[in-house]
Amino acid sequence: MAGGAARHPAGAARTGRPRQGRVAGTAGDCLRLRHRHPPAHPHSPLSVAAAPARQAACRPAPGRAHTRRNRSPPANAVLEHQIRSAPLLTDRQKAAVLARLSHLPDGAVTCHGDLHPDNILLTPDGPVILDWLTAHCGDPLADVARTVLMLRTGSLPGELPRPLQSLLQIVRRRFCRLYLHEYLRLADGTVEQVTAWELPVAAARLAEHVPEAEKQQLLLRVRTLLRRGAAD
């Protein structure tokens, strides 16, 4: 992170554990979250899961996770480029995914683009969202779909003992449910609207540098969603 912020061990995104520590640097390094009704315990899973939704509920101010004043690149154009670049998809699969994407809203909100536990810093004043290099303009529910997808399919470090991996998988599933439930409780949207973004988001992620095991999970999910769509 730029600005000389405190460093933390890598792998929190894969294990599903938010980072803890002090905040250092300028407002450009991290965007502090503001709550209308701060939770009693700033390190609770709900306070972390609800961070972007609480931002959407606040009045416009610098540091919001979602704001309509932006000059960010359009999210759907970014997704389209990634889908076309996905090496594991056939041309027919890409066309089917792009057709599905064309029916989804463009949105006009600045979204984080890579929100996962490794990009959340827990501080005494509450959670802080870090790393806005992939911010874009789009539908915030697409951002939510990406977070859910990473929590469900993200690879765990291979060196972890199997019992610990099993435990972390349980924790991540629980965290994912809490995140989605709390976001939708505080912001506009439904589970069905988030699910509609799963196919293009999963297909686009195949163009990213992710572990091979995770790519295979993503590819399987894309194929499943395409078959389901064809059957509808």
VOPAGU-2260 file (C-alpha; in pm, 1 decimal, decimal comma):
REM VOPAGU-2260
SITE   aa  ch    i         X         Y         Z
SITE  MET   A    0       0,0       0,0       0,0
SITE  ALA   A    1     132,4     344,0     -86,6
SITE  GLY   A    2     213,0     608,4     170,5
SITE  GLY   A    3     407,1     385,9     408,3
SITE  ALA   A    4     107,6     224,2     571,9
SITE  ALA   A    5     155,0     -56,5     820,5
SITE  ARG   A    6     227,7    -394,1     660,7
SITE  HIS   A    7      47,2    -717,5     743,1
SITE  PRO   A    8     101,3   -1086,6     660,6
SITE  ALA   A    9     -23,2   -1193,6     319,6
SITE  GLY   A   10    -295,8   -1450,6     279,0
SITE  ALA   A   11    -579,5   -1287,0     470,5
SITE  ALA   A   12    -789,0   -1275,5     153,2
SITE  ARG   A   13    -744,2   -1647,5     109,1
SITE  THR   A   14    -814,9   -1734,1     472,1
SITE  GLY   A   15   -1101,8   -1487,1     505,6
SITE  ARG   A   16    -957,5   -1303,6     804,9
SITE  PRO   A   17    -952,1    -921,6     794,4
SITE  ARG   A   18    -622,1    -758,9     888,4
SITE  GLN   A   19    -565,1    -577,9    1215,6
SITE  GLY   A   20    -332,5    -291,3    1290,7
SITE  ARG   A   21    -277,9      81,8    1279,0
SITE  VAL   A   22    -372,6     309,1     991,4
SITE  ALA   A   23     -91,0     514,4     842,6
SITE  GLY   A   24     -64,1     737,6     536,2
SITE  THR   A   25    -297,8     985,2     373,2
SITE  ALA   A   26    -660,9     974,6     269,0
SITE  GLY   A   27    -538,8     856,1     -69,3
SITE  ASP   A   28    -393,1     544,7      92,8
SITE  CYS   A   29    -711,5     430,7     260,5
SITE  LEU   A   30   -1071,3     548,2     284,3
SITE  ARG   A   31   -1201,6     558,1     639,1
SITE  LEU   A   32   -1550,6     420,8     690,6
SITE  ARG   A   33   -1812,5     630,8     864,8
SITE  HIS   A   34   -2112,1     474,0    1033,8
SITE  ARG   A   35   -2442,1     637,7    1119,7
SITE  HIS   A   36   -2477,7     384,4    1401,8
SITE  PRO   A   37   -2132,2     238,2    1479,7
SITE  PRO   A   38   -2140,3    -122,3    1601,7
SITE  ALA   A   39   -2062,3    -188,0    1965,9
SITE  HIS   A   40   -1755,0    -386,3    1866,0
SITE  PRO   A   41   -1563,8    -246,7    1564,4
SITE  HIS   A   42   -1395,2    -581,8    1496,0
SITE  SER   A   43   -1716,1    -785,1    1466,4
SITE  PRO   A   44   -1775,2    -972,3    1137,8
SITE  LEU   A   45   -2095,0    -775,2    1076,7
SITE  SER   A   46   -1916,2    -440,6    1100,6
SITE  VAL   A   47   -1667,3    -556,4     836,7
SITE  ALA   A   48   -1928,4    -718,0     612,3
SITE  ALA   A   49   -2154,3    -414,5     622,8
SITE  ALA   A   50   -1887,1    -152,6     552,1
SITE  PRO   A   51   -1970,8     -79,9     185,2
SITE  ALA   A   52   -2345,5     -88,7     247,9
SITE  ARG   A   53   -2314,9     155,2     536,5
SITE  GLN   A   54   -2123,8     384,6     306,3
SITE  ALA   A   55   -2404,7     370,4      53,1
SITE  ALA   A   56   -2646,6     472,9     327,8
SITE  CYS   A   57   -2445,4     778,3     434,7
SITE  ARG   A   58   -2469,6    1126,3     287,5
SITE  PRO   A   59   -2214,4    1205,4      12,8
SITE  ALA   A   60   -1868,2    1255,4     159,1
SITE  PRO   A   61   -1505,6    1186,0      64,3
SITE  GLY   A   62   -1419,5     829,1     149,1
SITE  ARG   A   63   -1744,6     657,4      62,1
SITE  ALA   A   64   -1713,2     305,4     -69,5
SITE  HIS   A   65   -1988,3     376,9    -322,8
SITE  THR   A   66   -2042,5     726,0    -463,2
SITE  ARG   A   67   -2206,2     863,7    -775,9
SITE  ARG   A   68   -1943,5    1131,9    -832,2
SITE  ASN   A   69   -1668,8     957,0   -1021,6
SITE  ARG   A   70   -1456,3     941,6   -1331,5
SITE  SER   A   71   -1377,0     573,0   -1298,5
SITE  PRO   A   72   -1372,1     335,1   -1597,1
SITE  PRO   A   73   -1709,9     169,7   -1671,4
SITE  ALA   A   74   -1728,8    -167,0   -1497,8
SITE  ASN   A   75   -1919,7    -346,4   -1773,9
SITE  ALA   A   76   -1656,6    -246,7   -2031,0
SITE  VAL   A   77   -1384,9    -381,1   -1800,6
SITE  LEU   A   78   -1577,1    -705,8   -1753,5
SITE  GLU   A   79   -1629,4    -740,5   -2128,8
SITE  HIS   A   80   -1257,1    -698,4   -2195,4
SITE  GLN   A   81   -1167,2    -958,8   -1932,1
SITE  ILE   A   82   -1426,4   -1205,8   -2059,0
SITE  ARG   A   83   -1294,5   -1175,5   -2413,9
SITE  SER   A   84    -942,6   -1234,1   -2275,8
SITE  ALA   A   85   -1030,9   -1538,3   -2061,9
SITE  PRO   A   86    -804,4   -1816,8   -2195,3
SITE  LEU   A   87   -1008,2   -2112,4   -2068,7
SITE  LEU   A   88   -1336,5   -2013,9   -2233,6
SITE  THR   A   89   -1438,0   -2106,9   -2586,9
SITE  ASP   A   90   -1563,3   -1839,1   -2826,7
SITE  ARG   A   91   -1914,2   -1979,3   -2790,1
SITE  GLN   A   92   -1897,4   -1959,6   -2410,7
SITE  LYS   A   93   -1765,1   -1603,8   -2425,7
SITE  ALA   A   94   -2049,0   -1499,9   -2654,5
SITE  ALA   A   95   -2306,2   -1653,2   -2419,0
SITE  VAL   A   96   -2157,0   -1478,6   -2115,2
SITE  LEU   A   97   -2138,9   -1144,4   -2298,4
SITE  ALA   A   98   -2502,1   -1181,8   -2401,7
SITE  ARG   A   99   -2594,8   -1225,2   -2035,9
SITE  LEU   A  100   -2382,4    -923,5   -1941,4
SITE  SER   A  101   -2560,6    -706,6   -2198,5
SITE  HIS   A  102   -2886,1    -745,8   -2002,8
SITE  LEU   A  103   -2734,9    -622,8   -1675,4
SITE  PRO   A  104   -2736,8    -255,3   -1569,9
SITE  ASP   A  105   -2432,1     -38,6   -1635,8
SITE  GLY   A  106   -2465,3     146,5   -1305,9
SITE  ALA   A  107   -2325,5     488,6   -1220,4
SITE  VAL   A  108   -2157,0     423,5    -886,2
SITE  THR   A  109   -1786,7     413,2    -801,6
SITE  CYS   A  110   -1714,1      63,0    -672,7
SITE  HIS   A  111   -1402,8     -79,4    -508,5
SITE  GLY   A  112   -1353,2    -361,1    -758,6
SITE  ASP   A  113   -1158,1    -597,0    -530,9
SITE  LEU   A  114   -1319,4    -599,0    -187,4
SITE  HIS   A  115   -1205,4    -897,3      19,9
SITE  PRO   A  116   -1075,9    -943,7     377,4
SITE  ASP   A  117    -714,5    -871,5     281,9
SITE  ASN   A  118    -825,0    -522,8     173,1
SITE  ILE   A  119    -997,0    -446,2     501,9
SITE  LEU   A  120    -797,0    -315,0     795,2
SITE  LEU   A  121    -949,4    -342,2    1142,3
SITE  THR   A  122    -868,7     -41,6    1358,2
SITE  PRO   A  123    -985,5      82,9    1701,1
SITE  ASP   A  124   -1211,7     326,8    1513,5
SITE  GLY   A  125   -1367,4      60,1    1292,8
SITE  PRO   A  126   -1284,1    -107,8     959,7
SITE  VAL   A  127   -1098,5      75,8     683,5
SITE  ILE   A  128   -1114,5     -29,4     316,3
SITE  LEU   A  129    -775,0     -27,5     142,2
SITE  ASP   A  130    -639,2     -55,7    -213,8
SITE  TRP   A  131    -863,8     135,1    -454,9
SITE  LEU   A  132    -643,7      78,8    -761,5
SITE  THR   A  133    -914,9    -128,6    -932,7
SITE  ALA   A  134   -1200,7     114,8    -859,8
SITE  HIS   A  135   -1451,5     151,8   -1141,5
SITE  CYS   A  136   -1794,1     291,7   -1223,8
SITE  GLY   A  137   -2074,8      38,7   -1225,3
SITE  ASP   A  138   -2347,9    -146,1   -1037,9
SITE  PRO   A  139   -2252,1    -195,8    -670,6
SITE  LEU   A  140   -2421,6    -535,6    -672,9
SITE  ALA   A  141   -2160,1    -654,4    -922,2
SITE  ASP   A  142   -1900,1    -556,4    -663,0
SITE  VAL   A  143   -2089,6    -759,3    -403,5
SITE  ALA   A  144   -2104,5   -1057,6    -640,1
SITE  ARG   A  145   -1726,5   -1047,0    -684,3
SITE  THR   A  146   -1669,2   -1040,4    -307,7
SITE  VAL   A  147   -1903,4   -1336,2    -258,8
SITE  LEU   A  148   -1733,5   -1525,5    -541,8
SITE  MET   A  149   -1385,6   -1475,5    -393,0
SITE  LEU   A  150   -1501,7   -1585,2     -49,9
SITE  ARG   A  151   -1650,2   -1901,1    -199,2
SITE  THR   A  152   -1379,7   -2001,7    -446,1
SITE  GLY   A  153   -1058,5   -1836,4    -324,0
SITE  SER   A  154    -774,2   -2085,0    -278,6
SITE  LEU   A  155    -631,3   -2139,4      68,2
SITE  PRO   A  156    -252,6   -2159,2     120,8
SITE  GLY   A  157    -144,8   -2514,6      35,3
SITE  GLU   A  158      95,6   -2532,6     328,0
SITE  LEU   A  159    -187,7   -2510,5     582,3
SITE  PRO   A  160    -274,0   -2837,4     762,6
SITE  ARG   A  161    -592,3   -2999,3     632,8
SITE  PRO   A  162    -784,1   -2959,2     962,3
SITE  LEU   A  163    -708,0   -2587,1     958,4
SITE  GLN   A  164    -813,2   -2557,6     594,2
SITE  SER   A  165   -1142,7   -2726,5     677,2
SITE  LEU   A  166   -1198,3   -2489,9     968,1
SITE  LEU   A  167   -1118,2   -2184,5     756,0
SITE  GLN   A  168   -1360,1   -2300,3     487,4
SITE  ILE   A  169   -1635,7   -2309,4     749,6
SITE  VAL   A  170   -1537,8   -1962,3     873,0
SITE  ARG   A  171   -1536,0   -1822,4     518,5
SITE  ARG   A  172   -1878,6   -1965,1     439,3
SITE  ARG   A  173   -2015,0   -1811,9     757,0
SITE  PHE   A  174   -1846,5   -1478,8     683,6
SITE  CYS   A  175   -1986,6   -1483,8     329,5
SITE  ARG   A  176   -2342,2   -1538,4     452,5
SITE  LEU   A  177   -2307,1   -1258,7     707,9
SITE  TYR   A  178   -2158,2   -1022,2     450,3
SITE  LEU   A  179   -2434,2   -1078,2     194,1
SITE  HIS   A  180   -2715,2   -1068,3     449,8
SITE  GLU   A  181   -2590,6    -749,6     615,1
SITE  TYR   A  182   -2518,6    -570,2     286,5
SITE  LEU   A  183   -2865,8    -640,8     149,8
SITE  ARG   A  184   -3021,7    -541,9     482,6
SITE  LEU   A  185   -2858,8    -199,7     467,9
SITE  ALA   A  186   -2860,3    -127,1      94,4
SITE  ASP   A  187   -3092,8    -167,7    -201,6
SITE  GLY   A  188   -3085,0    -502,0    -379,4
SITE  THR   A  189   -3184,7    -865,9    -360,9
SITE  VAL   A  190   -3004,2   -1200,3    -359,9
SITE  GLU   A  191   -3139,0   -1261,1    -710,7
SITE  GLN   A  192   -2985,1    -937,1    -838,1
SITE  VAL   A  193   -2647,1   -1029,0    -690,3
SITE  THR   A  194   -2671,5   -1379,9    -835,5
SITE  ALA   A  195   -2738,1   -1236,1   -1182,2
SITE  TRP   A  196   -2385,0   -1092,3   -1178,1
SITE  GLU   A  197   -2218,3   -1420,1   -1081,5
SITE  LEU   A  198   -2170,6   -1553,0   -1436,0
SITE  PRO   A  199   -1996,8   -1250,3   -1593,3
SITE  VAL   A  200   -1792,4   -1185,5   -1279,0
SITE  ALA   A  201   -1673,0   -1547,6   -1261,3
SITE  ALA   A  202   -1592,2   -1552,8   -1634,0
SITE  ALA   A  203   -1398,9   -1225,7   -1608,0
SITE  ARG   A  204   -1198,7   -1354,8   -1311,5
SITE  LEU   A  205   -1063,8   -1633,8   -1532,6
SITE  ALA   A  206    -852,1   -1366,8   -1704,0
SITE  GLU   A  207    -683,9   -1274,2   -1375,0
SITE  HIS   A  208    -373,2   -1423,6   -1214,0
SITE  VAL   A  209    -536,2   -1669,8    -976,4
SITE  PRO   A  210    -417,4   -2017,8    -868,6
SITE  GLU   A  211    -492,1   -2300,6   -1111,0
SITE  ALA   A  212    -715,7   -2480,6    -860,6
SITE  GLU   A  213    -926,9   -2167,1    -822,9
SITE  LYS   A  214    -946,9   -2126,5   -1201,7
SITE  GLN   A  215   -1084,1   -2476,9   -1232,4
SITE  GLN   A  216   -1351,2   -2396,1    -973,4
SITE  LEU   A  217   -1440,2   -2079,4   -1162,2
SITE  LEU   A  218   -1454,7   -2262,5   -1494,5
SITE  LEU   A  219   -1682,5   -2528,4   -1347,6
SITE  ARG   A  220   -1908,4   -2257,0   -1206,9
SITE  VAL   A  221   -1924,2   -2073,5   -1540,7
SITE  ARG   A  222   -2017,4   -2393,8   -1724,9
SITE  THR   A  223   -2283,4   -2475,8   -1464,1
SITE  LEU   A  224   -2439,9   -2129,0   -1489,1
SITE  LEU   A  225   -2436,5   -2140,3   -1868,7
SITE  ARG   A  226   -2615,0   -2476,7   -1869,0
SITE  ARG   A  227   -2865,0   -2348,5   -1614,6
SITE  GLY   A  228   -2933,9   -2043,2   -1828,1
SITE  ALA   A  229   -2981,0   -2252,4   -2139,8
SITE  ALA   A  230   -3234,5   -2467,7   -1956,2
SITE  ASP   A  231   -3440,7   -2168,4   -1835,5
